[in-house]
Amino acid sequence: MSSARSLYGCTLAALLSIPLAAPLQAQIPAMVPVGTGIDTYGPATPGTGGFEPQLSAFGVPGIGNANFALEVDDALGDTAGVLMYSPGAANIPLGGVGFLLLGAPLYLGPIFTTSGSAGLGGVGEASLPFPLPLQPGLVGFELHFQCILADANGAYTGGLVLTNGLRVTVQEGNLTNSL
């Protein structure tokens, strides 16, 4: 992610550094391991056609892995989304139809557009590169991710859907094999 990229006059680095929420008291949801350094947790909210967008990872989150990426699948085709992240997990109900699975501080990551035919549920995909620098001090560092996407038939107020949560723990070594 280059800090030179600009969105509406702000650099991406400036957007990523804005805390969006005050510290919250919330229960940490149960984690379900799916691979080395990667755990999914919490439900996604259904959108068009009943499809629930899923957030997963490509590769092992090892230091120095320039190919590590986050993947969105089963979303609405050709729709906008934003990656959100936090150093902690939460389980905050949102209007009875979904959960914010990230704690505070909450940061916004890159804005993206899914592939696939516009308006068609379950066909949207996006790959969000998240290269990991070769810095041994990052080993053991955790980040929690969740995406919010536009979907006129989304269960959340205003035509939005949320993915599941994804906890990524940085591992030792340049582990570039995919999961």
CYANA upper distance limits for C-alpha pairs under 8 A (distance plus 0.5 A):
  1 MET  CA     12 LEU  CA      8.16
  1 MET  CA    130 PHE  CA      8.04
  2 SER  CA     12 LEU  CA      7.58
  2 SER  CA     13 ALA  CA      7.93
  3 SER  CA     11 THR  CA      6.20
  3 SER  CA     12 LEU  CA      5.83
  3 SER  CA     13 ALA  CA      5.25
  3 SER  CA     14 ALA  CA      8.25
  4 ALA  CA     11 THR  CA      6.51
  4 ALA  CA     12 LEU  CA      7.69
  4 ALA  CA     13 ALA  CA      8.44
  5 ARG  CA     11 THR  CA      6.06
  5 ARG  CA     12 LEU  CA      6.34
  6 SER  CA     10 CYS  CA      5.77
  6 SER  CA     11 THR  CA      4.82
  6 SER  CA     12 LEU  CA      6.46
  7 LEU  CA     11 THR  CA      6.71
  7 LEU  CA     12 LEU  CA      7.32
 10 CYS  CA     14 ALA  CA      6.83
 10 CYS  CA     15 LEU  CA      7.23
 11 THR  CA     15 LEU  CA      6.97
 12 LEU  CA     16 LEU  CA      6.59
 12 LEU  CA    109 GLY  CA      8.49
 12 LEU  CA    110 PRO  CA      7.96
 13 ALA  CA     17 SER  CA      6.76
 14 ALA  CA     18 ILE  CA      7.31
 15 LEU  CA    108 LEU  CA      7.22
 15 LEU  CA    109 GLY  CA      8.01
 16 LEU  CA    107 TYR  CA      6.23
 16 LEU  CA    108 LEU  CA      5.93
 16 LEU  CA    109 GLY  CA      6.15
 17 SER  CA    107 TYR  CA      7.15
 18 ILE  CA    107 TYR  CA      6.59
 18 ILE  CA    108 LEU  CA      8.06
 19 PRO  CA    104 ALA  CA      8.22
 19 PRO  CA    105 PRO  CA      5.74
 19 PRO  CA    106 LEU  CA      5.89
 19 PRO  CA    107 TYR  CA      5.93
 20 LEU  CA    104 ALA  CA      8.31
 20 LEU  CA    105 PRO  CA      6.97
 20 LEU  CA    106 LEU  CA      5.69
 20 LEU  CA    107 TYR  CA      6.64
 21 ALA  CA    104 ALA  CA      6.24
 21 ALA  CA    105 PRO  CA      6.12
 21 ALA  CA    106 LEU  CA      6.31
 22 ALA  CA    104 ALA  CA      6.56
 22 ALA  CA    105 PRO  CA      6.90
 23 PRO  CA    103 GLY  CA      7.82
 23 PRO  CA    104 ALA  CA      5.36
 23 PRO  CA    105 PRO  CA      6.82
 24 LEU  CA    103 GLY  CA      7.02
 24 LEU  CA    104 ALA  CA      6.60
 26 ALA  CA     90 ALA  CA      5.90
 26 ALA  CA     91 ASN  CA      6.63
 26 ALA  CA     92 ILE  CA      7.26
 26 ALA  CA    103 GLY  CA      8.20
 27 GLN  CA     90 ALA  CA      6.30
 27 GLN  CA     91 ASN  CA      6.36
 28 ILE  CA     89 ALA  CA      6.34
 28 ILE  CA     90 ALA  CA      5.55
 28 ILE  CA     91 ASN  CA      6.79
 29 PRO  CA     41 TYR  CA      7.32
 29 PRO  CA     42 GLY  CA      7.31
 29 PRO  CA     89 ALA  CA      7.81
 29 PRO  CA     90 ALA  CA      7.07
 29 PRO  CA     91 ASN  CA      6.61
 30 ALA  CA     41 TYR  CA      7.07
 30 ALA  CA     42 GLY  CA      8.32
 31 MET  CA     39 ASP  CA      6.61
 31 MET  CA     40 THR  CA      6.79
 31 MET  CA     41 TYR  CA      5.68
 32 VAL  CA     39 ASP  CA      6.09
 32 VAL  CA     40 THR  CA      6.11
 32 VAL  CA     41 TYR  CA      6.52
 33 PRO  CA     38 ILE  CA      7.11
 33 PRO  CA     39 ASP  CA      5.02
 33 PRO  CA     40 THR  CA      7.09
 34 VAL  CA     38 ILE  CA      6.69
 34 VAL  CA     39 ASP  CA      6.01
 34 VAL  CA     40 THR  CA      7.39
 35 GLY  CA     39 ASP  CA      7.35
 35 GLY  CA    179 LEU  CA      7.43
 36 THR  CA     60 VAL  CA      7.06
 36 THR  CA     61 PRO  CA      8.48
 37 GLY  CA     60 VAL  CA      7.49
 37 GLY  CA     61 PRO  CA      6.97
 37 GLY  CA    167 ARG  CA      8.35
 37 GLY  CA    168 VAL  CA      6.11
 37 GLY  CA    169 THR  CA      5.17
 37 GLY  CA    170 VAL  CA      6.91
 37 GLY  CA    171 GLN  CA      6.93
 38 ILE  CA     57 ALA  CA      7.97
 38 ILE  CA     60 VAL  CA      8.34
 38 ILE  CA     61 PRO  CA      8.29
 38 ILE  CA    166 LEU  CA      7.49
 38 ILE  CA    167 ARG  CA      6.18
 38 ILE  CA    168 VAL  CA      5.26
 38 ILE  CA    169 THR  CA      6.90
 39 ASP  CA    166 LEU  CA      6.23
 39 ASP  CA    167 ARG  CA      5.55
 39 ASP  CA    168 VAL  CA      7.17
 40 THR  CA     56 SER  CA      8.03
 40 THR  CA    164 ASN  CA      7.39
 40 THR  CA    165 GLY  CA      6.15
 40 THR  CA    166 LEU  CA      5.03
 40 THR  CA    167 ARG  CA      6.74
 41 TYR  CA    164 ASN  CA      6.65
 41 TYR  CA    165 GLY  CA      5.55
 41 TYR  CA    166 LEU  CA      6.73
 41 TYR  CA    167 ARG  CA      8.24
 42 GLY  CA     91 ASN  CA      8.31
 42 GLY  CA     99 PHE  CA      8.17
 42 GLY  CA    101 LEU  CA      7.38
 42 GLY  CA    164 ASN  CA      5.84
 42 GLY  CA    165 GLY  CA      6.31
 43 PRO  CA     98 GLY  CA      8.00
 43 PRO  CA     99 PHE  CA      7.92
 43 PRO  CA    163 THR  CA      7.73
 43 PRO  CA    164 ASN  CA      5.52
 43 PRO  CA    165 GLY  CA      8.11
 44 ALA  CA     52 GLU  CA      6.04
 44 ALA  CA     53 PRO  CA      6.87
 44 ALA  CA     54 GLN  CA      7.37
 44 ALA  CA     98 GLY  CA      7.55
 44 ALA  CA     99 PHE  CA      8.40
 44 ALA  CA    161 VAL  CA      7.98
 44 ALA  CA    162 LEU  CA      5.96
 44 ALA  CA    163 THR  CA      4.89
 44 ALA  CA    164 ASN  CA      4.93
 44 ALA  CA    165 GLY  CA      8.47
 45 THR  CA     52 GLU  CA      6.10
 45 THR  CA     53 PRO  CA      7.92
 45 THR  CA     97 VAL  CA      7.42
 45 THR  CA     98 GLY  CA      6.09
 45 THR  CA    154 GLY  CA      7.83
 45 THR  CA    155 ALA  CA      6.75
 45 THR  CA    156 TYR  CA      7.88
 45 THR  CA    161 VAL  CA      5.87
 45 THR  CA    162 LEU  CA      5.86
 45 THR  CA    163 THR  CA      7.09
 46 PRO  CA     50 GLY  CA      5.58
 46 PRO  CA     51 PHE  CA      5.82
 46 PRO  CA     52 GLU  CA      4.91
 46 PRO  CA     53 PRO  CA      7.87
 46 PRO  CA    154 GLY  CA      6.60
 46 PRO  CA    155 ALA  CA      6.42
 46 PRO  CA    161 VAL  CA      7.05
 47 GLY  CA     51 PHE  CA      5.95
 47 GLY  CA     52 GLU  CA      6.60
 47 GLY  CA     53 PRO  CA      8.33
 47 GLY  CA     75 ALA  CA      8.18
 47 GLY  CA     76 LEU  CA      7.94
 47 GLY  CA    121 GLY  CA      7.74
 47 GLY  CA    151 ASP  CA      6.65
 47 GLY  CA    152 ALA  CA      8.29
 47 GLY  CA    153 ASN  CA      5.83
 47 GLY  CA    154 GLY  CA      4.56
 47 GLY  CA    155 ALA  CA      6.66
 47 GLY  CA    160 LEU  CA      8.26
 47 GLY  CA    161 VAL  CA      6.63
 48 THR  CA     76 LEU  CA      7.19
 48 THR  CA    119 GLY  CA      8.48
 48 THR  CA    120 LEU  CA      7.84
 48 THR  CA    121 GLY  CA      5.34
 48 THR  CA    122 GLY  CA      8.09
 48 THR  CA    151 ASP  CA      7.28
 48 THR  CA    152 ALA  CA      7.98
 48 THR  CA    153 ASN  CA      5.58
 48 THR  CA    154 GLY  CA      6.93
 49 GLY  CA    121 GLY  CA      5.94
 49 GLY  CA    122 GLY  CA      7.87
 50 GLY  CA    121 GLY  CA      8.27
 51 PHE  CA     74 ASP  CA      6.67
 51 PHE  CA     75 ALA  CA      7.34
 51 PHE  CA    121 GLY  CA      6.84
 51 PHE  CA    122 GLY  CA      5.92
 52 GLU  CA     74 ASP  CA      6.75
 52 GLU  CA     75 ALA  CA      7.22
 52 GLU  CA    122 GLY  CA      8.12
 52 GLU  CA    161 VAL  CA      8.38
 52 GLU  CA    163 THR  CA      7.50
 53 PRO  CA     72 VAL  CA      7.19
 53 PRO  CA     73 ASP  CA      6.18
 53 PRO  CA     74 ASP  CA      5.18
 53 PRO  CA     75 ALA  CA      5.03
 53 PRO  CA     76 LEU  CA      8.46
 53 PRO  CA    122 GLY  CA      7.92
 53 PRO  CA    161 VAL  CA      8.09
 53 PRO  CA    162 LEU  CA      7.55
 53 PRO  CA    163 THR  CA      5.61
 53 PRO  CA    164 ASN  CA      8.07
 54 GLN  CA     71 GLU  CA      8.47
 54 GLN  CA     72 VAL  CA      6.08
 54 GLN  CA     73 ASP  CA      5.73
 54 GLN  CA     74 ASP  CA      6.72
 54 GLN  CA     75 ALA  CA      7.98
 54 GLN  CA    163 THR  CA      5.69
 54 GLN  CA    164 ASN  CA      6.42
 55 LEU  CA     70 LEU  CA      7.48
 55 LEU  CA     71 GLU  CA      6.14
 55 LEU  CA     72 VAL  CA      5.26
 55 LEU  CA     73 ASP  CA      7.20
 55 LEU  CA    146 GLN  CA      7.55
 55 LEU  CA    147 CYS  CA      7.90
 55 LEU  CA    163 THR  CA      6.36
 55 LEU  CA    164 ASN  CA      6.52
 55 LEU  CA    165 GLY  CA      7.48
 55 LEU  CA    166 LEU  CA      7.20
 56 SER  CA     70 LEU  CA      6.33
 56 SER  CA     71 GLU  CA      5.63
 56 SER  CA     72 VAL  CA      7.08
 56 SER  CA    166 LEU  CA      7.28
 57 ALA  CA     68 PHE  CA      8.00
 57 ALA  CA     69 ALA  CA      6.34
 57 ALA  CA     70 LEU  CA      4.93
 57 ALA  CA     71 GLU  CA      6.05
 57 ALA  CA    179 LEU  CA      8.11
 58 PHE  CA     68 PHE  CA      6.35
 58 PHE  CA     69 ALA  CA      5.65
 58 PHE  CA     70 LEU  CA      6.53
 58 PHE  CA     71 GLU  CA      7.21
 58 PHE  CA    178 SER  CA      6.00
 58 PHE  CA    179 LEU  CA      6.67
 59 GLY  CA     67 ASN  CA      7.57
 59 GLY  CA     68 PHE  CA      5.67
 59 GLY  CA     69 ALA  CA      7.41
 59 GLY  CA    175 LEU  CA      8.04
 59 GLY  CA    176 THR  CA      6.13
 59 GLY  CA    177 ASN  CA      5.88
 59 GLY  CA    178 SER  CA      4.23
 59 GLY  CA    179 LEU  CA      5.97
 60 VAL  CA     65 ASN  CA      8.24
 60 VAL  CA     68 PHE  CA      7.13
 60 VAL  CA    171 GLN  CA      8.26
 60 VAL  CA    175 LEU  CA      6.15
 60 VAL  CA    176 THR  CA      6.44
 60 VAL  CA    177 ASN  CA      6.85
 60 VAL  CA    178 SER  CA      6.80
 60 VAL  CA    179 LEU  CA      7.34
 61 PRO  CA     65 ASN  CA      7.26
 61 PRO  CA     68 PHE  CA      6.71
 61 PRO  CA    132 LEU  CA      7.68
 61 PRO  CA    168 VAL  CA      7.55
 61 PRO  CA    169 THR  CA      7.42
 61 PRO  CA    170 VAL  CA      5.69
 61 PRO  CA    171 GLN  CA      6.29
 61 PRO  CA    175 LEU  CA      7.51
 61 PRO  CA    176 THR  CA      8.44
 62 GLY  CA    132 LEU  CA      7.56
 62 GLY  CA    139 VAL  CA      8.43
 62 GLY  CA    170 VAL  CA      6.14
 62 GLY  CA    171 GLN  CA      4.89
 62 GLY  CA    172 GLU  CA      5.92
 62 GLY  CA    173 GLY  CA      5.77
 62 GLY  CA    174 ASN  CA      5.51
 62 GLY  CA    175 LEU  CA      5.51
 62 GLY  CA    176 THR  CA      7.80
 63 ILE  CA    132 LEU  CA      5.95
 63 ILE  CA    133 PRO  CA      6.22
 63 ILE  CA    134 LEU  CA      5.33
 63 ILE  CA    135 GLN  CA      6.78
 63 ILE  CA    136 PRO  CA      7.37
 63 ILE  CA    138 LEU  CA      7.70
 63 ILE  CA    139 VAL  CA      7.56
 63 ILE  CA    170 VAL  CA      7.12
 63 ILE  CA    171 GLN  CA      6.77
 63 ILE  CA    172 GLU  CA      6.38
 63 ILE  CA    173 GLY  CA      5.94
 63 ILE  CA    174 ASN  CA      5.89
 63 ILE  CA    175 LEU  CA      8.07
 64 GLY  CA    131 PRO  CA      8.08
 64 GLY  CA    132 LEU  CA      5.81
 64 GLY  CA    133 PRO  CA      5.24
 64 GLY  CA    134 LEU  CA      4.41
 64 GLY  CA    135 GLN  CA      7.79
 64 GLY  CA    173 GLY  CA      7.45
 64 GLY  CA    174 ASN  CA      5.44
 64 GLY  CA    175 LEU  CA      8.40
 65 ASN  CA    131 PRO  CA      6.53
 65 ASN  CA    132 LEU  CA      5.81
 65 ASN  CA    133 PRO  CA      7.53
 65 ASN  CA    134 LEU  CA      8.12
 65 ASN  CA    174 ASN  CA      5.63
 65 ASN  CA    175 LEU  CA      6.72
 65 ASN  CA    176 THR  CA      6.16
 66 ALA  CA    130 PHE  CA      8.03
 66 ALA  CA    131 PRO  CA      4.68
 66 ALA  CA    132 LEU  CA      6.21
 66 ALA  CA    133 PRO  CA      7.73
 67 ASN  CA    129 PRO  CA      7.54
 67 ASN  CA    130 PHE  CA      7.91
 67 ASN  CA    131 PRO  CA      6.29
 67 ASN  CA    176 THR  CA      7.21
 68 PHE  CA    129 PRO  CA      6.82
 68 PHE  CA    130 PHE  CA      6.01
 68 PHE  CA    131 PRO  CA      5.79
 68 PHE  CA    132 LEU  CA      7.41
 68 PHE  CA    176 THR  CA      7.71
 69 ALA  CA    127 SER  CA      7.01
 69 ALA  CA    128 LEU  CA      5.88
 69 ALA  CA    129 PRO  CA      4.68
 69 ALA  CA    130 PHE  CA      5.30
 69 ALA  CA    131 PRO  CA      7.42
 70 LEU  CA    127 SER  CA      6.42
 70 LEU  CA    128 LEU  CA      5.51
 70 LEU  CA    129 PRO  CA      6.86
 70 LEU  CA    130 PHE  CA      7.31
 71 GLU  CA    125 GLU  CA      7.81
 71 GLU  CA    126 ALA  CA      6.29
 71 GLU  CA    127 SER  CA      5.16
 71 GLU  CA    128 LEU  CA      6.65
 72 VAL  CA    124 GLY  CA      8.28
 72 VAL  CA    125 GLU  CA      5.75
 72 VAL  CA    126 ALA  CA      5.55
 72 VAL  CA    127 SER  CA      6.98
 73 ASP  CA    122 GLY  CA      7.89
 73 ASP  CA    123 VAL  CA      7.91
 73 ASP  CA    124 GLY  CA      6.60
 73 ASP  CA    125 GLU  CA      5.08
 73 ASP  CA    126 ALA  CA      7.36
 74 ASP  CA    121 GLY  CA      7.76
 74 ASP  CA    122 GLY  CA      4.41
 74 ASP  CA    123 VAL  CA      6.07
 74 ASP  CA    124 GLY  CA      6.23
 74 ASP  CA    125 GLU  CA      7.13
 75 ALA  CA    114 THR  CA      8.00
 75 ALA  CA    121 GLY  CA      6.69
 75 ALA  CA    122 GLY  CA      5.30
 75 ALA  CA    123 VAL  CA      6.52
 75 ALA  CA    124 GLY  CA      4.91
 75 ALA  CA    125 GLU  CA      6.86
 75 ALA  CA    149 LEU  CA      8.49
 76 LEU  CA    114 THR  CA      7.92
 76 LEU  CA    116 GLY  CA      8.30
 76 LEU  CA    118 ALA  CA      7.84
 76 LEU  CA    119 GLY  CA      6.62
 76 LEU  CA    120 LEU  CA      6.20
 76 LEU  CA    121 GLY  CA      4.92
 76 LEU  CA    122 GLY  CA      6.03
 76 LEU  CA    123 VAL  CA      6.58
 76 LEU  CA    124 GLY  CA      5.34
 76 LEU  CA    151 ASP  CA      7.00
 77 GLY  CA    114 THR  CA      6.36
 77 GLY  CA    115 SER  CA      6.18
 77 GLY  CA    116 GLY  CA      4.81
 77 GLY  CA    117 SER  CA      5.41
 77 GLY  CA    118 ALA  CA      5.22
 77 GLY  CA    119 GLY  CA      6.12
 77 GLY  CA    120 LEU  CA      5.80
 77 GLY  CA    121 GLY  CA      6.79
 77 GLY  CA    122 GLY  CA      7.60
 77 GLY  CA    123 VAL  CA      5.83
 77 GLY  CA    124 GLY  CA      4.41
 77 GLY  CA    125 GLU  CA      7.86
 78 ASP  CA    113 THR  CA      6.55
 78 ASP  CA    114 THR  CA      5.35
 78 ASP  CA    115 SER  CA      5.67
 78 ASP  CA    116 GLY  CA      6.06
 78 ASP  CA    117 SER  CA      6.51
 78 ASP  CA    118 ALA  CA      5.13
 78 ASP  CA    119 GLY  CA      7.52
 78 ASP  CA    124 GLY  CA      6.91
 79 THR  CA    113 THR  CA      5.84
 79 THR  CA    114 THR  CA      5.92
 79 THR  CA    115 SER  CA      8.32
 79 THR  CA    118 ALA  CA      7.55
 79 THR  CA    119 GLY  CA      8.34
 79 THR  CA    124 GLY  CA      8.10
 79 THR  CA    149 LEU  CA      7.59
 79 THR  CA    150 ALA  CA      6.59
 79 THR  CA    151 ASP  CA      7.80
 80 ALA  CA    111 ILE  CA      7.65
 80 ALA  CA    112 PHE  CA      6.25
 80 ALA  CA    113 THR  CA      4.99
 80 ALA  CA    114 THR  CA      7.07
 80 ALA  CA    149 LEU  CA      6.33
 80 ALA  CA    150 ALA  CA      6.22
 81 GLY  CA    111 ILE  CA      6.26
 81 GLY  CA    112 PHE  CA      5.81
 81 GLY  CA    113 THR  CA      6.60
 81 GLY  CA    114 THR  CA      8.08
 81 GLY  CA    147 CYS  CA      7.16
 81 GLY  CA    148 ILE  CA      6.04
 81 GLY  CA    149 LEU  CA      4.53
 81 GLY  CA    150 ALA  CA      6.74
 82 VAL  CA    108 LEU  CA      7.47
 82 VAL  CA    109 GLY  CA      6.91
 82 VAL  CA    110 PRO  CA      6.38
 82 VAL  CA    111 ILE  CA      4.85
 82 VAL  CA    112 PHE  CA      6.52
 82 VAL  CA    147 CYS  CA      6.12
 82 VAL  CA    148 ILE  CA      6.13
 82 VAL  CA    149 LEU  CA      7.06
 83 LEU  CA    108 LEU  CA      6.56
 83 LEU  CA    109 GLY  CA      5.25
 83 LEU  CA    110 PRO  CA      6.26
 83 LEU  CA    111 ILE  CA      7.09
 83 LEU  CA    112 PHE  CA      8.48
 83 LEU  CA    145 PHE  CA      7.54
 83 LEU  CA    146 GLN  CA      6.63
 83 LEU  CA    147 CYS  CA      5.04
 83 LEU  CA    148 ILE  CA      7.29
 84 MET  CA    106 LEU  CA      7.47
 84 MET  CA    107 TYR  CA      6.15
 84 MET  CA    108 LEU  CA      5.04
 84 MET  CA    109 GLY  CA      5.88
 84 MET  CA    145 PHE  CA      6.23
 84 MET  CA    146 GLN  CA      5.87
 84 MET  CA    147 CYS  CA      6.21
 84 MET  CA    148 ILE  CA      8.12
 85 TYR  CA    102 LEU  CA      7.32
 85 TYR  CA    106 LEU  CA      6.45
 85 TYR  CA    107 TYR  CA      5.79
 85 TYR  CA    108 LEU  CA      6.92
 85 TYR  CA    109 GLY  CA      7.40
 85 TYR  CA    143 LEU  CA      7.21
 85 TYR  CA    144 HIS  CA      5.95
 85 TYR  CA    145 PHE  CA      4.94
 85 TYR  CA    146 GLN  CA      6.92
 86 SER  CA    102 LEU  CA      6.39
 86 SER  CA    103 GLY  CA      6.58
 86 SER  CA    104 ALA  CA      6.87
 86 SER  CA    105 PRO  CA      6.52
 86 SER  CA    106 LEU  CA      5.48
 86 SER  CA    107 TYR  CA      6.63
 86 SER  CA    143 LEU  CA      6.29
 86 SER  CA    144 HIS  CA      5.75
 86 SER  CA    145 PHE  CA      7.20
 87 PRO  CA    103 GLY  CA      7.74
 87 PRO  CA    104 ALA  CA      8.04
 87 PRO  CA    105 PRO  CA      7.92
 87 PRO  CA    142 GLU  CA      6.59
 87 PRO  CA    143 LEU  CA      5.15
 87 PRO  CA    144 HIS  CA      6.38
 88 GLY  CA    102 LEU  CA      6.61
 88 GLY  CA    103 GLY  CA      5.42
 88 GLY  CA    104 ALA  CA      7.30
 88 GLY  CA    142 GLU  CA      8.24
 88 GLY  CA    143 LEU  CA      7.24
 88 GLY  CA    144 HIS  CA      6.53
 89 ALA  CA    101 LEU  CA      6.23
 89 ALA  CA    102 LEU  CA      4.98
 89 ALA  CA    103 GLY  CA      5.36
 89 ALA  CA    144 HIS  CA      6.70
 90 ALA  CA    100 LEU  CA      7.45
 90 ALA  CA    101 LEU  CA      5.21
 90 ALA  CA    102 LEU  CA      5.34
 90 ALA  CA    103 GLY  CA      5.33
 91 ASN  CA     99 PHE  CA      6.47
 91 ASN  CA    100 LEU  CA      6.45
 91 ASN  CA    101 LEU  CA      5.34
 91 ASN  CA    102 LEU  CA      7.65
 92 ILE  CA     99 PHE  CA      5.71
 92 ILE  CA    100 LEU  CA      5.51
 92 ILE  CA    101 LEU  CA      6.90
 93 PRO  CA     97 VAL  CA      8.01
 93 PRO  CA     98 GLY  CA      6.49
 93 PRO  CA     99 PHE  CA      5.05
 93 PRO  CA    100 LEU  CA      7.00
 94 LEU  CA     98 GLY  CA      5.81
 94 LEU  CA     99 PHE  CA      5.92
 94 LEU  CA    100 LEU  CA      7.29
 94 LEU  CA    156 TYR  CA      8.13
 95 GLY  CA    156 TYR  CA      7.88
 95 GLY  CA    157 THR  CA      8.14
 97 VAL  CA    155 ALA  CA      6.49
 97 VAL  CA    156 TYR  CA      6.32
 98 GLY  CA    155 ALA  CA      8.16
 98 GLY  CA    156 TYR  CA      7.16
 98 GLY  CA    162 LEU  CA      7.68
 99 PHE  CA    162 LEU  CA      8.24
100 LEU  CA    162 LEU  CA      8.37
101 LEU  CA    146 GLN  CA      7.54
101 LEU  CA    164 ASN  CA      8.17
101 LEU  CA    165 GLY  CA      6.32
102 LEU  CA    106 LEU  CA      7.37
102 LEU  CA    144 HIS  CA      6.96
102 LEU  CA    145 PHE  CA      7.57
102 LEU  CA    146 GLN  CA      7.73
102 LEU  CA    165 GLY  CA      8.10
112 PHE  CA    126 ALA  CA      7.97
113 THR  CA    126 ALA  CA      7.45
114 THR  CA    124 GLY  CA      5.50
114 THR  CA    125 GLU  CA      5.45
114 THR  CA    126 ALA  CA      5.46
115 SER  CA    123 VAL  CA      8.02
115 SER  CA    124 GLY  CA      5.54
115 SER  CA    125 GLU  CA      5.74
115 SER  CA    126 ALA  CA      6.88
116 GLY  CA    120 LEU  CA      8.04
116 GLY  CA    123 VAL  CA      5.92
116 GLY  CA    124 GLY  CA      5.46
116 GLY  CA    125 GLU  CA      7.53
117 SER  CA    123 VAL  CA      7.64
117 SER  CA    124 GLY  CA      8.09
120 LEU  CA    124 GLY  CA      8.34
134 LEU  CA    174 ASN  CA      8.33
135 GLN  CA    139 VAL  CA      8.42
136 PRO  CA    172 GLU  CA      7.74
138 LEU  CA    170 VAL  CA      6.84
139 VAL  CA    169 THR  CA      8.14
139 VAL  CA    170 VAL  CA      5.51
139 VAL  CA    171 GLN  CA      5.72
139 VAL  CA    172 GLU  CA      6.16
140 GLY  CA    169 THR  CA      6.16
140 GLY  CA    170 VAL  CA      5.72
140 GLY  CA    171 GLN  CA      6.75
141 PHE  CA    169 THR  CA      6.08
141 PHE  CA    170 VAL  CA      5.96
142 GLU  CA    167 ARG  CA      7.35
142 GLU  CA    168 VAL  CA      6.08
142 GLU  CA    169 THR  CA      4.91
142 GLU  CA    170 VAL  CA      6.99
143 LEU  CA    167 ARG  CA      6.39
143 LEU  CA    168 VAL  CA      5.90
143 LEU  CA    169 THR  CA      7.15
144 HIS  CA    165 GLY  CA      7.37
144 HIS  CA    166 LEU  CA      6.07
144 HIS  CA    167 ARG  CA      4.92
144 HIS  CA    168 VAL  CA      6.75
145 PHE  CA    165 GLY  CA      6.20
145 PHE  CA    166 LEU  CA      5.56
145 PHE  CA    167 ARG  CA      6.90
145 PHE  CA    168 VAL  CA      8.44
146 GLN  CA    162 LEU  CA      7.60
146 GLN  CA    163 THR  CA      6.30
146 GLN  CA    164 ASN  CA      6.78
146 GLN  CA    165 GLY  CA      5.44
146 GLN  CA    166 LEU  CA      6.97
147 CYS  CA    162 LEU  CA      6.25
147 CYS  CA    163 THR  CA      5.89
147 CYS  CA    164 ASN  CA      8.41
148 ILE  CA    160 LEU  CA      7.24
148 ILE  CA    161 VAL  CA      6.20
148 ILE  CA    162 LEU  CA      5.05
148 ILE  CA    163 THR  CA      7.06
149 LEU  CA    160 LEU  CA      6.10
149 LEU  CA    161 VAL  CA      5.82
149 LEU  CA    162 LEU  CA      6.90
150 ALA  CA    154 GLY  CA      8.05
150 ALA  CA    159 GLY  CA      6.58
150 ALA  CA    160 LEU  CA      5.18
150 ALA  CA    161 VAL  CA      6.97
151 ASP  CA    159 GLY  CA      5.54
151 ASP  CA    160 LEU  CA      5.60
151 ASP  CA    161 VAL  CA      6.85
152 ALA  CA    158 GLY  CA      8.02
152 ALA  CA    159 GLY  CA      4.73
152 ALA  CA    160 LEU  CA      7.32
153 ASN  CA    159 GLY  CA      6.24
153 ASN  CA    160 LEU  CA      8.18
154 GLY  CA    158 GLY  CA      8.38
154 GLY  CA    159 GLY  CA      5.19
154 GLY  CA    160 LEU  CA      5.35
154 GLY  CA    161 VAL  CA      5.62
155 ALA  CA    159 GLY  CA      7.34
155 ALA  CA    160 LEU  CA      7.23
155 ALA  CA    161 VAL  CA      6.90
156 TYR  CA    160 LEU  CA      5.64
156 TYR  CA    161 VAL  CA      6.39
